[in-house]
């Protein structure tokens, strides 16, 4: 009879979150300056501010708003760029946004920023698509939805 050697599984400890609360921000954008878009932007801003402030595990960092700016060019979106800079400095843990098309209309930019932030362990929650970028299954859906957002523009 052959001898069987049991190799016990290696159990890695889960990473501990040293922060008591997540630093959460929201990103809102509309591409035109029409009155209906302004109302939409105001509703988005209030919704996210209320959601973040009502969660005891979150601290509101800021609600970043770009008004009347296309999502195709990131450099013209000053609030978007300020938010990314704060993420890179470790001041934001999670970004809430209405949809991928609000975050970016350019597929390359969209995926590039998502991956850049993911490396920094900054998640982005896209409400319309039901995606959180820190979940492993999100990558394939992000590719599809960002392509659709670019095609719509």
DSSP file (Angstrom, degrees, kcal/mol; ACC not computed):
  #  RESIDUE AA STRUCTURE BP1 BP2  ACC     N-H-->O    O-->H-N    N-H-->O    O-->H-N    TCO  KAPPA ALPHA  PHI   PSI    X-CA   Y-CA   Z-CA
    1    1 A X              0   0    0      0, 0.0     2,-0.2     0, 0.0     0, 0.0   0.000 360.0 360.0 360.0 134.8    0.0    0.0    0.0
    2    2 A X        -     0   0    0      1,-0.1     2,-0.4     0, 0.0     0, 0.0  -0.470 360.0-116.8 -78.2 147.0    1.3    3.4   -1.0
    3    3 A X        -     0   0    0     -2,-0.2     2,-0.5     2,-0.0    -1,-0.1  -0.694  24.0-148.7 -84.4 131.0    1.9    6.0    1.7
    4    4 A X        -     0   0    0     -2,-0.4     2,-0.6     2,-0.0    -1,-0.0  -0.879   5.6-155.0-102.5 126.1   -0.3    9.2    1.3
    5    5 A X        -     0   0    0     -2,-0.5     2,-0.5     2,-0.0    -2,-0.0  -0.893   9.5-144.4-103.5 122.4    1.2   12.4    2.5
    6    6 A X        -     0   0    0     -2,-0.6     2,-0.7     1,-0.0    -2,-0.0  -0.727   8.4-161.3 -87.8 128.2   -1.3   15.0    3.5
    7    7 A X        -     0   0    0     -2,-0.5     3,-0.1     3,-0.0    -2,-0.0  -0.934  19.5-134.8-109.1 111.5   -0.3   18.6    2.7
    8    8 A X        -     0   0    0     -2,-0.7     2,-0.1     1,-0.1     3,-0.0  -0.332  25.8-103.0 -68.0 146.5   -2.4   21.0    4.8
    9    9 A X        -     0   0    0      1,-0.1     2,-0.6    -2,-0.0    -1,-0.1  -0.374  31.2-119.9 -66.3 143.1   -3.8   24.0    3.1
   10   10 A X        -     0   0    0     -3,-0.1     2,-0.7    -2,-0.1    -1,-0.1  -0.766  25.6-156.3 -85.9 124.1   -2.1   27.3    3.6
   11   11 A X        -     0   0    0     -2,-0.6     2,-0.4    -3,-0.0    -3,-0.0  -0.901   3.5-157.0-106.5 118.1   -4.5   29.7    5.2
   12   12 A X        -     0   0    0     -2,-0.7     2,-0.1     1,-0.0     3,-0.1  -0.760  23.6-114.8 -92.4 135.8   -3.6   33.3    4.6
   13   13 A X        -     0   0    0     -2,-0.4     2,-0.1     1,-0.1     3,-0.1  -0.422  35.2-107.4 -67.1 144.7   -5.0   35.8    7.1
   14   14 A X        -     0   0    0      1,-0.1     2,-0.2    -2,-0.1    -1,-0.1  -0.447  40.0 -98.9 -69.9 143.6   -7.4   38.3    5.7
   15   15 A X        -     0   0    0     -2,-0.1     2,-0.4     1,-0.1    -1,-0.1  -0.441  39.8-131.7 -63.8 131.8   -6.2   41.8    5.2
   16   16 A X        -     0   0    0     -2,-0.2     2,-0.9    -3,-0.1    -1,-0.1  -0.717   7.1-133.3 -89.8 133.9   -7.3   43.9    8.1
   17   17 A X        -     0   0    0     -2,-0.4    -1,-0.0     1,-0.2    -2,-0.0  -0.770  17.1-168.1 -84.7 111.2   -8.9   47.2    7.4
   18   18 A X        +     0   0    0     -2,-0.9     2,-0.4     2,-0.0    -1,-0.2   0.665  62.3  88.9 -76.7 -15.0   -7.2   49.5    9.8
   19   19 A X        -     0   0    0      1,-0.2     3,-0.1    -3,-0.1    -2,-0.1  -0.670  65.6-153.3 -85.2 135.4   -9.6   52.3    9.1
   20   20 A X  S    S+     0   0    0     -2,-0.4     2,-0.3     1,-0.1    -1,-0.2   0.844  84.3  25.3 -71.8 -33.7  -12.8   52.4   11.2
   21   21 A X  S    S-     0   0    0     -3,-0.1     2,-0.4    37,-0.0    37,-0.2  -0.940  81.5-118.6-131.1 151.4  -14.6   54.1    8.3
   22   22 A X  E     -a   58   0A   0     35,-2.9    37,-2.8    -2,-0.3     2,-0.8  -0.715  25.0-127.8 -85.7 139.8  -14.2   54.2    4.6
   23   23 A X  E     -a   59   0A   0     -2,-0.4    70,-3.4    35,-0.2    71,-1.6  -0.810  37.8-170.3 -86.3 112.7  -13.5   57.6    3.0
   24   24 A X  E     +ab  60  94A   0     35,-2.8    37,-2.9    -2,-0.8    38,-0.5  -0.869  14.1 177.4-116.8 138.1  -16.2   57.9    0.4
   25   25 A X  E     -ab  62  95A   0     69,-2.6    71,-2.5    -2,-0.4     2,-0.4  -0.842  16.7-140.7-127.3 166.3  -16.7   60.4   -2.5
   26   26 A X  E     -ab  63  96A   0     36,-1.7    38,-3.1    -2,-0.3     2,-0.5  -0.964   5.0-151.7-127.6 148.5  -19.2   60.7   -5.3
   27   27 A X  E     +ab  64  97A   0     69,-2.5    71,-0.6    -2,-0.4     2,-0.4  -0.985  17.2 176.5-121.9 125.4  -18.7   61.7   -8.8
   28   28 A X  E     +a   65   0A   0     36,-2.9    38,-2.2    -2,-0.5     2,-0.3  -0.974   3.9 168.6-127.7 140.7  -21.6   63.4  -10.8
   29   29 A X  E     -a   66   0A   0     -2,-0.4     2,-0.3    36,-0.2    38,-0.2  -0.992  16.5-173.8-152.5 142.0  -21.5   64.8  -14.3
   30   30 A X  E     -a   67   0A   0     36,-1.7    39,-1.7    -2,-0.3    38,-1.2  -0.981  19.0-146.0-130.5 148.6  -23.8   66.1  -17.0
   31   31 A X  S    S+     0   0    0     -2,-0.3     2,-0.3    37,-0.3    39,-0.2   0.622  77.2  48.7 -93.3 -13.3  -22.6   67.0  -20.5
   32   32 A X  S    S-     0   0    0     37,-0.1    36,-0.6     2,-0.1    37,-0.2  -0.832  71.8-132.1-123.6 165.5  -25.0   69.9  -21.2
   33   33 A X        +     0   0    0     -2,-0.3    34,-0.0    35,-0.2     2,-0.0   0.026  57.8 135.5-103.5  27.4  -26.0   73.0  -19.4
   34   34 A X     >  -     0   0    0      1,-0.1     4,-2.2     4,-0.0     5,-0.1  -0.312  67.1-113.6 -73.0 160.6  -29.7   72.6  -19.9
   35   35 A X  H  > S+     0   0    0      1,-0.2     4,-2.2     2,-0.2     5,-0.2   0.881 116.7  52.2 -63.3 -39.4  -32.1   73.2  -17.0
   36   36 A X  H  > S+     0   0    0      1,-0.2     4,-2.2     2,-0.2    -1,-0.2   0.893 110.2  49.0 -65.4 -37.7  -33.2   69.6  -16.9
   37   37 A X  H  > S+     0   0    0      2,-0.2     4,-2.6     1,-0.2    -2,-0.2   0.885 108.6  53.5 -66.9 -38.0  -29.6   68.5  -16.8
   38   38 A X  H  X S+     0   0    0     -4,-2.2     4,-2.2     2,-0.2    -2,-0.2   0.907 109.7  48.1 -62.7 -41.4  -29.0   70.9  -14.0
   39   39 A X  H  X S+     0   0    0     -4,-2.2     4,-2.4     2,-0.2    -2,-0.2   0.903 110.9  51.2 -64.8 -40.9  -31.9   69.4  -12.0
   40   40 A X  H  X S+     0   0    0     -4,-2.2     4,-2.5     2,-0.2    -2,-0.2   0.913 110.4  49.1 -60.9 -43.4  -30.6   65.9  -12.7
   41   41 A X  H  X S+     0   0    0     -4,-2.6     4,-2.6     1,-0.2    -2,-0.2   0.902 110.3  50.2 -63.8 -42.6  -27.2   67.0  -11.4
   42   42 A X  H  X S+     0   0    0     -4,-2.2     4,-2.3     2,-0.2    -1,-0.2   0.904 111.3  49.3 -62.9 -41.6  -28.7   68.5   -8.3
   43   43 A X  H  X S+     0   0    0     -4,-2.4     4,-2.5     2,-0.2    -2,-0.2   0.913 111.7  48.5 -64.4 -43.1  -30.7   65.3   -7.6
   44   44 A X  H  X S+     0   0    0     -4,-2.5     4,-2.5     2,-0.2     5,-0.3   0.936 111.5  50.3 -60.4 -46.7  -27.6   63.1   -8.1
   45   45 A X  H  X S+     0   0    0     -4,-2.6     4,-2.3     1,-0.2    -2,-0.2   0.929 113.8  43.4 -59.4 -48.7  -25.5   65.3   -5.7
   46   46 A X  H  X S+     0   0    0     -4,-2.3     4,-2.6     2,-0.2     5,-0.2   0.899 112.1  54.5 -65.4 -41.0  -28.1   65.3   -3.0
   47   47 A X  H  X S+     0   0    0     -4,-2.5     4,-2.5    -5,-0.2    -2,-0.2   0.948 113.4  40.5 -57.8 -51.1  -28.7   61.6   -3.3
   48   48 A X  H  X S+     0   0    0     -4,-2.5     4,-2.6     2,-0.2     5,-0.3   0.882 113.7  52.8 -69.6 -38.0  -25.1   60.6   -2.9
   49   49 A X  H  X S+     0   0    0     -4,-2.3     4,-2.4    -5,-0.3    -1,-0.2   0.942 113.3  44.4 -61.1 -46.3  -24.4   63.1   -0.2
   50   50 A X  H  X S+     0   0    0     -4,-2.6     4,-1.8     2,-0.2    -2,-0.2   0.908 113.0  51.2 -64.1 -43.0  -27.4   61.8    1.8
   51   51 A X  H  X S+     0   0    0     -4,-2.5     4,-0.6    -5,-0.2    -2,-0.2   0.927 113.9  43.4 -61.5 -45.1  -26.4   58.1    1.1
   52   52 A X  H >< S+     0   0    0     -4,-2.6     3,-1.1     1,-0.2     6,-0.3   0.933 114.6  48.7 -67.7 -45.8  -22.8   58.6    2.3
   53   53 A X  H 3< S+     0   0    0     -4,-2.4    -1,-0.2    -5,-0.3    -2,-0.2   0.768 109.0  54.1 -67.6 -24.4  -23.7   60.7    5.4
   54   54 A X  H 3< S+     0   0    0     -4,-1.8     2,-0.7    -5,-0.2    -1,-0.2   0.565  88.9  88.1 -87.1  -7.8  -26.4   58.2    6.5
   55   55 A X    X<  -     0   0    0     -3,-1.1     3,-1.8    -4,-0.6    -4,-0.0  -0.820  66.2-155.5 -92.2 116.9  -24.0   55.2    6.4
   56   56 A X  T 3  S+     0   0    0     -2,-0.7    -1,-0.1     1,-0.3    -4,-0.0   0.668  92.5  56.8 -66.9 -14.8  -22.2   55.0    9.8
   57   57 A X  T 3  S+     0   0    0    -36,-0.1   -35,-2.9    -5,-0.0     2,-0.3   0.382 100.3  72.5 -95.3   3.9  -19.3   53.2    8.2
   58   58 A X  E <   -a   22   0A   0     -3,-1.8     2,-0.4    -6,-0.3   -35,-0.2  -0.892  59.9-156.6-122.1 149.1  -18.5   56.0    5.7
   59   59 A X  E     -a   23   0A   0    -37,-2.8   -35,-2.8    -2,-0.3     2,-0.4  -0.995  28.2-122.3-119.4 128.3  -17.1   59.4    5.9
   60   60 A X  E     +a   24   0A   0     -2,-0.4   -35,-0.2   -37,-0.2     3,-0.1  -0.562  30.7 175.0 -72.5 122.8  -18.0   61.9    3.2
   61   61 A X  E     -     0   0A   0    -37,-2.9     2,-0.3    -2,-0.4   -36,-0.2   0.891  59.6 -56.3 -87.9 -55.1  -14.9   63.2    1.5
   62   62 A X  E     -a   25   0A   0    -38,-0.5   -36,-1.7     2,-0.0     2,-0.6  -0.952  36.2-115.5-176.2 161.4  -16.6   65.3   -1.2
   63   63 A X  E     -a   26   0A   0     -2,-0.3     2,-0.5   -38,-0.2   -36,-0.2  -0.972  34.1-151.4-111.5 113.2  -19.1   65.2   -4.0
   64   64 A X  E     -a   27   0A   0    -38,-3.1   -36,-2.9    -2,-0.6     2,-0.4  -0.737  16.0-171.7 -90.6 127.9  -17.2   66.0   -7.2
   65   65 A X  E     -a   28   0A   0     -2,-0.5     2,-0.5   -38,-0.2   -36,-0.2  -0.976  17.5-173.7-130.8 124.9  -19.3   67.7   -9.9
   66   66 A X  E     -a   29   0A   0    -38,-2.2   -36,-1.7    -2,-0.4     2,-0.5  -0.981  16.8-162.9-113.9 121.7  -18.6   68.5  -13.5
   67   67 A X  E     -a   30   0A   0     -2,-0.5   -36,-0.2     1,-0.2   -34,-0.1  -0.906  67.0  -2.4-112.3 125.1  -21.3   70.5  -15.2
   68   68 A X  S    S+     0   0    0    -38,-1.2     2,-0.4   -36,-0.6   -37,-0.3   0.820  97.2 127.2  71.9  31.8  -21.7   70.9  -18.9
   69   69 A X        -     0   0    0    -39,-1.7    -1,-0.2    -3,-0.3   -37,-0.1  -0.979  58.9-121.1-126.9 132.6  -18.6   68.9  -19.7
   70   70 A X        -     0   0    0     -2,-0.4     3,-0.5   -39,-0.2     6,-0.1  -0.341  11.7-138.1 -66.7 148.2  -18.3   65.9  -22.1
   71   71 A X  S    S+     0   0    0      1,-0.2    34,-2.2    30,-0.1    35,-0.8   0.389  90.0  82.5 -86.4   3.3  -17.0   62.6  -20.6
   72   72 A X  S    S+     0   0    0     33,-0.2     2,-0.6     1,-0.2    -1,-0.2   0.806  90.4  47.1 -77.3 -29.2  -14.8   62.0  -23.7
   73   73 A X    >   -     0   0    0     -3,-0.5     3,-0.8     1,-0.1     4,-0.3  -0.927  62.9-169.7-120.5 110.1  -11.9   64.2  -22.5
   74   74 A X  G >  S+     0   0    0     -2,-0.6     3,-1.4     1,-0.2     7,-0.3   0.824  81.7  64.5 -67.8 -32.6  -10.7   63.7  -19.0
   75   75 A X  G 3  S+     0   0    0      1,-0.3    -1,-0.2     5,-0.1     6,-0.0   0.749  98.6  54.5 -67.8 -22.8   -8.4   66.7  -18.9
   76   76 A X  G <  S+     0   0    0     -3,-0.8     2,-1.2     1,-0.1    -1,-0.3   0.582  89.4  83.9 -83.5 -10.2  -11.4   69.2  -19.3
   77   77 A X    <>  +     0   0    0     -3,-1.4     4,-2.4    -4,-0.3     5,-0.2  -0.728  58.3 178.5 -95.3  89.4  -13.1   67.6  -16.3
   78   78 A X  H  > S+     0   0    0     -2,-1.2     4,-2.1     1,-0.2    -1,-0.2   0.873  78.2  47.9 -63.9 -40.1  -11.5   69.5  -13.5
   79   79 A X  H  > S+     0   0    0      2,-0.2     4,-2.3     1,-0.2    -1,-0.2   0.879 110.5  52.5 -70.2 -36.2  -13.4   68.0  -10.6
   80   80 A X  H  > S+     0   0    0      2,-0.2     4,-2.4     1,-0.2    -2,-0.2   0.939 111.0  47.1 -60.6 -47.0  -12.8   64.5  -12.0
   81   81 A X  H  X S+     0   0    0     -4,-2.4     4,-2.2    -7,-0.3    -2,-0.2   0.869 110.8  51.8 -66.0 -36.4   -9.1   65.1  -12.2
   82   82 A X  H  X S+     0   0    0     -4,-2.1     4,-2.1    -5,-0.2    -1,-0.2   0.895 109.8  50.4 -64.5 -39.6   -9.1   66.5   -8.6
   83   83 A X  H  X S+     0   0    0     -4,-2.3     4,-2.2     2,-0.2    -2,-0.2   0.926 109.9  49.3 -63.9 -45.3  -10.9   63.4   -7.4
   84   84 A X  H  X S+     0   0    0     -4,-2.4     4,-2.4     1,-0.2    -2,-0.2   0.907 109.8  52.3 -60.9 -42.3   -8.4   61.1   -9.1
   85   85 A X  H  X S+     0   0    0     -4,-2.2     4,-1.3     1,-0.2    -1,-0.2   0.904 108.8  49.6 -60.9 -42.2   -5.5   63.1   -7.5
   86   86 A X  H  <>S+     0   0    0     -4,-2.1     5,-2.6     1,-0.2     6,-0.5   0.872 109.4  52.4 -65.6 -36.3   -7.1   62.7   -4.1
   87   87 A X  H ><5S+     0   0    0     -4,-2.2     3,-1.8     1,-0.2    -2,-0.2   0.924 107.1  52.2 -62.5 -44.1   -7.4   59.0   -4.7
   88   88 A X  H 3<5S+     0   0    0     -4,-2.4    -1,-0.2     1,-0.3    -2,-0.2   0.779 106.7  53.9 -64.7 -26.2   -3.8   58.8   -5.6
   89   89 A X  T 3<5S-     0   0    0     -4,-1.3    -1,-0.3    -5,-0.2    -2,-0.2   0.423 119.6-111.5 -87.1   0.8   -2.9   60.5   -2.3
   90   90 A X  T < 5S+     0   0    0     -3,-1.8    -3,-0.2    -4,-0.2    -2,-0.1   0.697  84.0 121.0  81.0  19.5   -4.9   57.9   -0.4
   91   91 A X      < +     0   0    0     -5,-2.6     2,-0.4    -6,-0.1    -4,-0.2   0.559  66.2  53.1 -93.3  -8.8   -7.7   60.2    0.7
   92   92 A X        +     0   0    0     -6,-0.5   -68,-0.2    -5,-0.2    -2,-0.1  -0.993  47.9 174.8-130.9 133.9  -10.6   58.3   -1.0
   93   93 A X  S    S+     0   0    0    -70,-3.4    30,-2.3    -2,-0.4     2,-0.3   0.690  74.0  21.5-103.9 -28.0  -11.4   54.6   -0.5
   94   94 A X  E     -bc  24 123A   0    -71,-1.6   -69,-2.6    28,-0.2     2,-0.4  -0.998  59.4-158.2-147.9 136.8  -14.6   54.4   -2.5
   95   95 A X  E     -bc  25 124A   0     28,-2.5    30,-3.2    -2,-0.3     2,-0.4  -0.965   9.6-157.5-115.8 131.7  -16.3   56.4   -5.3
   96   96 A X  E     +bc  26 125A   0    -71,-2.5   -69,-2.5    -2,-0.4     2,-0.3  -0.905  20.4 165.5-105.4 135.8  -20.0   56.3   -5.9
   97   97 A X  E     -bc  27 126A   0     28,-2.3    30,-2.3    -2,-0.4    31,-0.2  -0.992  42.8-121.3-149.0 155.0  -21.3   57.2   -9.4
   98   98 A X  S    S-     0   0    0    -71,-0.6    30,-3.0    -2,-0.3     2,-0.3   0.906  84.5 -22.2 -63.2 -45.7  -24.6   56.9  -11.3
   99   99 A X    >>  -     0   0    0     28,-0.2     4,-1.5    29,-0.1     3,-0.7  -0.979  61.4 -99.0-160.7 167.1  -23.2   55.0  -14.3
  100  100 A X  H 3> S+     0   0    0     -2,-0.3     4,-2.7     1,-0.2    -1,-0.1   0.881 120.1  58.5 -61.1 -38.1  -20.1   54.2  -16.3
  101  101 A X  H 34 S+     0   0    0      1,-0.2    -1,-0.2     2,-0.2   -30,-0.1   0.767 104.6  50.7 -67.0 -23.7  -21.2   56.8  -18.9
  102  102 A X  H <4 S+     0   0    0     -3,-0.7    -1,-0.2     1,-0.1    -2,-0.2   0.833 111.8  48.2 -76.8 -33.9  -21.1   59.4  -16.1
  103  103 A X  H  < S-     0   0    0     -4,-1.5     2,-0.3     1,-0.3    -2,-0.2   0.927 132.7 -22.7 -72.8 -46.5  -17.6   58.3  -15.1
  104  104 A X     <  -     0   0    0     -4,-2.7    -1,-0.3    -5,-0.1   -32,-0.2  -0.949  38.1-160.5-165.4 144.9  -16.1   58.3  -18.6
  105  105 A X  S    S+     0   0    0    -34,-2.2     2,-0.6    -2,-0.3   -33,-0.2   0.561  78.7  82.4-101.4 -13.8  -17.3   58.0  -22.2
  106  106 A X  S  > S-     0   0    0    -35,-0.8     4,-2.9     1,-0.2     5,-0.2  -0.843  70.4-151.3 -95.7 118.0  -13.9   57.0  -23.6
  107  107 A X  H  > S+     0   0    0     -2,-0.6     4,-2.6     1,-0.2     5,-0.3   0.887  94.6  49.9 -58.6 -43.4  -13.4   53.3  -23.1
  108  108 A X  H  > S+     0   0    0      1,-0.2     4,-2.3     2,-0.2    -1,-0.2   0.933 114.4  44.2 -62.9 -46.6   -9.6   53.5  -22.8
  109  109 A X  H  > S+     0   0    0      2,-0.2     4,-2.8     1,-0.2     5,-0.3   0.928 112.9  53.0 -62.0 -45.1   -9.7   56.3  -20.2
  110  110 A X  H  X S+     0   0    0     -4,-2.9     4,-2.3     1,-0.2    -2,-0.2   0.952 114.5  39.0 -56.9 -54.8  -12.5   54.5  -18.3
  111  111 A X  H  X S+     0   0    0     -4,-2.6     4,-2.5     1,-0.2     5,-0.2   0.864 114.4  55.6 -66.9 -35.5  -10.6   51.2  -18.0
  112  112 A X  H  X S+     0   0    0     -4,-2.3     4,-2.3    -5,-0.3    -2,-0.2   0.936 111.6  42.3 -62.4 -47.5   -7.3   53.0  -17.4
  113  113 A X  H  X S+     0   0    0     -4,-2.8     4,-2.5     2,-0.2     5,-0.2   0.899 113.2  52.9 -67.3 -40.5   -8.6   55.0  -14.4
  114  114 A X  H  X S+     0   0    0     -4,-2.3     4,-2.3    -5,-0.3    -2,-0.2   0.939 113.4  43.2 -59.9 -46.6  -10.5   52.0  -13.0
  115  115 A X  H  X S+     0   0    0     -4,-2.5     4,-1.9     2,-0.2    -1,-0.2   0.887 112.1  53.4 -67.3 -39.4   -7.3   49.9  -13.1
  116  116 A X  H  X S+     0   0    0     -4,-2.3     4,-0.8    -5,-0.2    -1,-0.2   0.915 114.4  42.0 -60.8 -42.8   -5.2   52.7  -11.7
  117  117 A X  H  <>S+     0   0    0     -4,-2.5     5,-3.0     1,-0.2     3,-0.3   0.848 108.5  59.1 -74.3 -34.0   -7.5   53.2   -8.8
  118  118 A X  H ><5S+     0   0    0     -4,-2.3     3,-1.7    -5,-0.2    -1,-0.2   0.889 101.3  55.3 -61.5 -39.4   -7.9   49.4   -8.3
  119  119 A X  H 3<5S+     0   0    0     -4,-1.9    -1,-0.2     1,-0.3    -2,-0.2   0.841 107.8  49.5 -61.0 -33.2   -4.2   49.1   -7.7
  120  120 A X  T 3<5S-     0   0    0     -4,-0.8    -1,-0.3    -3,-0.3    -2,-0.2   0.362 121.4-113.2 -85.1   4.5   -4.5   51.8   -5.0
  121  121 A X  T < 5 +     0   0    0     -3,-1.7     2,-0.6     1,-0.2    -3,-0.2   0.819  69.6 144.5  63.3  34.4   -7.4   49.7   -3.5
  122  122 A X      < -     0   0    0     -5,-3.0    -1,-0.2    -8,-0.1   -28,-0.2  -0.918  36.0-153.2-102.4 121.1   -9.9   52.4   -4.4
  123  123 A X  E     -c   94   0A   0    -30,-2.3   -28,-2.5    -2,-0.6     2,-0.4  -0.600   6.0-153.8 -92.9 154.9  -13.3   51.0   -5.5
  124  124 A X  E     -c   95   0A   0     -2,-0.2     9,-2.3   -30,-0.2     2,-0.6  -0.997   5.8-155.1-127.1 127.0  -15.8   52.5   -7.8
  125  125 A X  E     -cD  96 132A   0    -30,-3.2   -28,-2.3    -2,-0.4     2,-0.7  -0.909   2.7-163.0-105.5 118.6  -19.5   51.6   -7.5
  126  126 A X  E  >> -cD  97 131A   0      5,-3.1     5,-1.8    -2,-0.6     4,-1.2  -0.885   3.8-166.1-100.7 109.2  -21.5   52.1  -10.7
  127  127 A X  T  45S+     0   0    0    -30,-2.3     3,-0.3    -2,-0.7   -28,-0.2   0.912  80.7  51.2 -66.8 -46.3  -25.2   52.1   -9.6
  128  128 A X  T  45S+     0   0    0    -30,-3.0    -1,-0.2     1,-0.2   -29,-0.1   0.897 119.7  36.6 -59.8 -41.9  -26.9   51.7  -12.9
  129  129 A X  T  45S-     0   0    0    -31,-0.2    -1,-0.2     2,-0.1    -2,-0.2   0.584 104.1-128.1 -88.4 -11.3  -24.8   48.7  -13.9
  130  130 A X  T  <5 +     0   0    0     -4,-1.2     2,-0.4    -3,-0.3    -3,-0.2   0.888  58.5 144.3  67.0  39.7  -24.6   47.2  -10.4
  131  131 A X  E   < -D  126   0A   0     -5,-1.8    -5,-3.1    10,-0.0     2,-0.5  -0.919  37.0-170.3-118.3 136.4  -20.8   46.9  -10.5
  132  132 A X  E >   -D  125   0A   0     -2,-0.4     3,-2.1    -7,-0.2     6,-0.2  -0.995  20.8-144.5-118.4 122.0  -18.2   47.4   -7.8
  133  133 A X  T 3  S+     0   0    0     -9,-2.3     6,-0.1    -2,-0.5    -8,-0.1   0.656  95.1  64.5 -65.6 -15.9  -14.7   47.5   -9.3
  134  134 A X  T 3  S+     0   0    0    -10,-0.2     2,-0.4     4,-0.1    -1,-0.3   0.552  82.4  93.3 -84.1  -5.4  -13.2   45.7   -6.3
  135  135 A X  S X  S-     0   0    0     -3,-2.1     3,-1.9     1,-0.1     4,-0.3  -0.736  81.4-130.7 -86.1 135.0  -15.2   42.6   -7.1
  136  136 A X  T >  S+     0   0    0     -2,-0.4     3,-0.7     1,-0.3    -1,-0.1   0.797 103.1  56.9 -56.7 -32.9  -13.3   40.1   -9.2
  137  137 A X  T 3> S+     0   0    0      1,-0.2     4,-0.8     2,-0.1     3,-0.3   0.538  86.0  83.8 -77.4  -5.1  -16.2   39.6  -11.7
  138  138 A X  H <> S+     0   0    0     -3,-1.9     4,-2.6    -6,-0.2    -1,-0.2   0.785  70.7  74.6 -72.0 -27.6  -16.4   43.3  -12.6
  139  139 A X  H <> S+     0   0    0     -3,-0.7     4,-1.8    -4,-0.3    -1,-0.2   0.886  96.8  44.8 -58.8 -46.5  -13.6   43.4  -15.2
  140  140 A X  H  > S+     0   0    0     -3,-0.3     4,-1.7     1,-0.2    -1,-0.2   0.902 115.3  48.2 -67.3 -39.9  -15.5   41.8  -18.1
  141  141 A X  H  X S+     0   0    0     -4,-0.8     4,-2.9     1,-0.2     5,-0.3   0.886 108.3  55.3 -66.3 -38.1  -18.6   43.8  -17.5
  142  142 A X  H  X S+     0   0    0     -4,-2.6     4,-2.5     1,-0.2     5,-0.3   0.896 105.5  52.5 -61.7 -40.3  -16.6   47.0  -17.3
  143  143 A X  H  X S+     0   0    0     -4,-1.8     4,-1.5    -5,-0.2    -1,-0.2   0.930 113.8  42.9 -61.2 -45.7  -15.2   46.3  -20.7
  144  144 A X  H  X S+     0   0    0     -4,-1.7     4,-2.2     2,-0.2    -2,-0.2   0.967 116.9  44.5 -64.7 -53.8  -18.6   45.8  -22.3
  145  145 A X  H  X S+     0   0    0     -4,-2.9     4,-2.3     1,-0.2    -2,-0.2   0.850 111.7  52.2 -64.8 -35.2  -20.3   48.7  -20.6
  146  146 A X  H  X S+     0   0    0     -4,-2.5     4,-2.0    -5,-0.3    -1,-0.2   0.862 109.1  51.4 -69.2 -33.2  -17.5   51.2  -21.2
  147  147 A X  H  X S+     0   0    0     -4,-1.5     4,-2.3    -5,-0.3    -2,-0.2   0.907 110.5  48.7 -66.5 -40.9  -17.6   50.2  -24.9
  148  148 A X  H  X S+     0   0    0     -4,-2.2     4,-2.3     2,-0.2    -2,-0.2   0.910 109.8  52.1 -63.4 -42.0  -21.3   50.9  -25.0
  149  149 A X  H  X S+     0   0    0     -4,-2.3     4,-1.0     1,-0.2    -1,-0.2   0.897 110.9  47.3 -63.1 -39.9  -20.8   54.2  -23.2
  150  150 A X  H >< S+     0   0    0     -4,-2.0     3,-0.5     1,-0.2    -1,-0.2   0.914 110.9  51.3 -66.8 -42.2  -18.2   55.3  -25.8
  151  151 A X  H 3< S+     0   0    0     -4,-2.3    -2,-0.2     1,-0.2    -1,-0.2   0.863 105.2  57.2 -63.9 -35.8  -20.5   54.1  -28.7
  152  152 A X  H 3<        0   0    0     -4,-2.3    -1,-0.2     1,-0.3    -2,-0.2   0.812 360.0 360.0 -64.2 -29.5  -23.4   56.2  -27.3
  153  153 A X    <<        0   0    0     -4,-1.0    -1,-0.3    -3,-0.5    -2,-0.2   0.499 360.0 360.0 -79.2 360.0  -21.4   59.4  -27.4
